């Protein structure tokens, strides 16, 4: 496989980097300089410019950032949204396909970001060529190749809990010295959710399902911003919906028919709006599908696949899409 061959080459290159000593597991340093040229106006942050600062990452490691990171490599596709929302853009990243597939990221698809492959097997050779001053990766992958990344640049690990977008955004705010910007965005999105929740109270006697579609696959999702009673829109799932204590589960057509929600939001589990239209086209001749309340009443609507990642931009787009569709009811 080409990916494996590139990995072998990368390891060989890294082994020869005698001038780049590997930092310890407890403390690393970043010699970055402040970035310039914000894409959109933002408030002056009282914490901006206060360097050095120490960041405690998801694995409890203390990373000292001497200056604001300027050349960041992002090895976790779910966190594109957090960086973009702070008007920060990686110089390199994995899984760039989501830039083209997620509508929530459409405004940023033309950004010049170096493609370093996938999160499961990043191209270390190319990453070495790009020479970032900071690498951000998901903590669950640290044991696989974190030590190799630290031979290229300091590494910060982040958690993978997509239900805590506020905490993740605050973390990025601290990394880039934009704590106030992060708080402003959290306040804005939480206000959008709260206002939308109030408007949707008139549907309290209706049931809703969030179904991710694949090739002859149906996944019932317990999307937090849709169903959560405290921090979400508080929409009601069907009585026979999937276990709400989990993120969701795969179901059969029979299982979906048993749930039979009054309203149904669908998205492609692979992230492609084109694939979603193909799946829906095939279902047009399915009698069980056509017997669903949501289909018969014309209450099925498409959502962007970014809702599954649980990021702030995906949530914002998801709420606005739901409100747009429900406002016609």
N, C-alpha and C positions, 0 to 999 in steps of 0.2 A: 504494500500500500504506500502511496505517495506520502501520506501523513506520517507513517512510521519512519520512512526514509528521512523526511525532514527533521523528525525528532532526533534521530541518530546524529544527523549533522549538527543539530543545535547543541546536543550534549557534548559533542567533540569541541565545538567552538567555546562553550562555557568552561570546559575543563582547561582550556588554554588561557583563560582570562586571569592571569596571575596578578594583574594590576588592580583587579576589582575584588578585594577581600569580601567574603560573605559576612554579613552582620550577625550578631548573636540573636537568639530567639527572644530576648527581652527588650532590646533597644536597638533601633536603627535610626539613621539620619537622612534627611532630604536636603539637598543644597539647591533648592529651586528658587526662582526669582518671581516677583509679582507679575501676573498676567495683565495685559492691556487690551483695550478695545472691547467693551461690553456690547453684546448684540442688542440689548434693550436697556432703557434707563432703569435704575434701581436706587433704593434709598442708600444713603451713606451708612455703613455698618460700623457701629461703635467699636466692634472687636476687630475690624479689618486692620491689617498692618501690625497686629500684635504677634510678633514672632520672636524667638521660636515658641512652639507650643507642643505639648505632648498629647498624642492621641492613643487611647486605649482601644484596641480593636476587638473584634468578636471573639478572638481566642485569648483575650486578656493580655496580649503583648503590648508593651509601651513603645510607640514609635515617635521619635522626636522629629518634628518638621521644622527645619531651621528657617525656611522661607516658604512663601505660598507656592504650592505645586504648579508648574507651568506646563510640563509635558507628562500627562497622565495616561497610562495604559489601563483600560477597563476590561477585566476578564469576567464580567458578569452581566449578561444582557438585560436582566430585570432592572438594573440600576441606571440604564441610559436616561430614563425619565428624571431621576433625581439630579443628575448632573445638568441636564438640559434646562431644567426648571430654575437652576441657579445661574444660568447663562455661562456654564462651563462645558467644554467640549474635549473629549479625549483625543489624543494624537493617534492612538491605536486602540483597537477593540476586537473582541471575538463576537461571533454570531451577528454580523452586520446585516444579515438577511432581514432581521426584524425592522430595520429602518425602512425597507421597501414594503413590508407586509403589514405593519401596524399603522393605522390611520392616526393614532395618537402621536406618532413620531414623524408624520409627514412633513411638518415644517422644517425638519432637520435632516432630511434624507440627502441633501446636497452638500453636507459638511464633509470636508476632507479628513477622513479618518482611515488610518492604515488598517488593512484587513489582516488579522493574525489568526485566522481560522476559527476553530470552535472552542468552547469553554472546556470540553472534555480533553482536547489535545491541542493546545495552542502552539502556533509556529514560533518556537523559541529563537530560531535563527533570524527570522524577520524582526522579532521583538528586539533582539540584540542590535540589529541594524538601526532601528528607530531610536534607540537609546533614550527611553523615558526617564524622568527623574522620580517617578512614583508609579507603583503598580497596585491596583485595587483588584482583589479577587474574592470569590465567595469562600467562606471558611471551610466548607465541606470538601474543597479541592486542595486544601493546603498540604495535606500529607502526600498527595500524589506528585506535586511538582513545585510546591512553595519554596523549597530550599534551592531549586534551580533558578527560580525567578529572583531570589535575593542576591544572586550573583550578577544580576543585571541592574537592579535598582531596589530601593526599599519597598517593602510590601506591606500593605494594610489589608486585613481580611474583614469582610462584612458578613452579616448573617443573611440567611435565605428566607426569613419569615416574611412572606408577602403581605401578611395581615397587619404589619406594623410599619406602614409607609411613613408615618410621622417620625418615628424614631430613626428610620433610615435617612430621611431627609435632614433631620437635625445632625446626624453623623456627618453627612456630606457638607453641611453648613460649617461644621467645625474644621473639617479637612481644608476647606478653601477660605476660611475666615469670613464666612457669610451666614453667621448665626441668625442675624436679624432678618435677612432675606428669607431664610428657611422658615422662620416663625411667621413672617408675613404671608407666605404661600400656604402654610398649614391653616392659618386663620381664614384665608380666602376660600380654600376648598372645603373646609369644615362648614363654613357659612353657607356655601352652595348646597351642600348635602342637607343641612338643617332646614333651609328654606324649601328645598324640594320635598323633603319628608313631610313638611307641613301641608304642602299642596296636594300630596298624594294620599292624605288621610281619607279622602272621599272614596278610595278604592279599598278600604279596610275590610270589606266583605268579599273581596276577590282574591284569587290565588294566582301565584306567579311561579314560573319555572325558568331557570337559566340553563339551557342545554347546549353543550359543545358537541358539534357534529364532526364525525370522521367518515371514512369509507365503511359504510354499514355499521357505524358505531354511534352510540349515544352516551353522553356523559352528563349526569346531573351535577351541577356545581352549586355550592353553598356560598356563593360570592358574598363577602362580608358587606360591601357597601350597598348591596341590594337588600339583604335580609336582616342584618344586625339591628336590633331594636334600639340600642343606645347610640351607636356611631354611624349607622347606615340609614337607608330609606325606610326600613321597617316594613317592607312588603312581606306578605304572607306566603310561605311555601304551601304546596298541597299537603293534605294530611298524610299521604303515603309517599312523601318526598324522601330523598336519600338522607342518611344520617347527618344531621346538622352539626354534629360535633367534629366532622371531618371536612376536608376541602371539597369532597365530592366523590362520586364513584360511577363506574360504568353501569349502564342499565340496558335492558332490552326494549324493543318496541312495545312488548307486552307490559313491561314495567312502566314505560312512559304513558301508555294508555290507561293504566291503573291510576297514575298520578293525575292525569287529565287536567292540567292547570287552565284557568280562565284566560291567562295571558302568558305568552312564551317568548323569551328572548333567546336568540340562537347566535352562535358564532362558530367559526371553524377552529377546531382544536389545534390545527397546525399553523394557524396564523394567516391564512390566505383568503381574502374575500372572494377571489375567483373560484377557489375550491368550494367555498360555502355555497355559491350559486349553483355549482354543479351538483352538490349533494341535494339541495332543495329541488332541483329539476328532476332528479331521479325519484324523489319522494312524491312527486305530483300524482303518480299512478298507484301509490300505496294506499290501500283502503283503510288500514289501521291508522296511518298518519292523518288521512283526510277525515277520520272520525273524531279527532281531537277537538275539544271545545275551541281552543285557540285558533285552529286552522279553519274550522267551519265559520267562526265569527269574524275572521280576518284580524285576529289579535296576535299575530306572530310578527316579531320585528327583529332585525339584525343588529348585533352589537359588534364592536371592534374586538378582535381576539386579544388585544392587550389587557382586557379586563382580567384575564387569568393570571397575569403577572402581579396584579395588585399594586401597581405604581400610581403616583399621584396624577400624572397626565392621563393614564388609562381610566382611572376612576372619574376624573373630571369629564372626560369625553363620554364615559358610560352614563353618568348621571344626566348630562345634557341630552344624550340620545334618548334615554328613557323619558325624560320630561317632554321632549319634542313629540315623541310618539303618543304619550299619554294625554297630552294637551288636546289632542283631536278627539278624545273619547268623551 
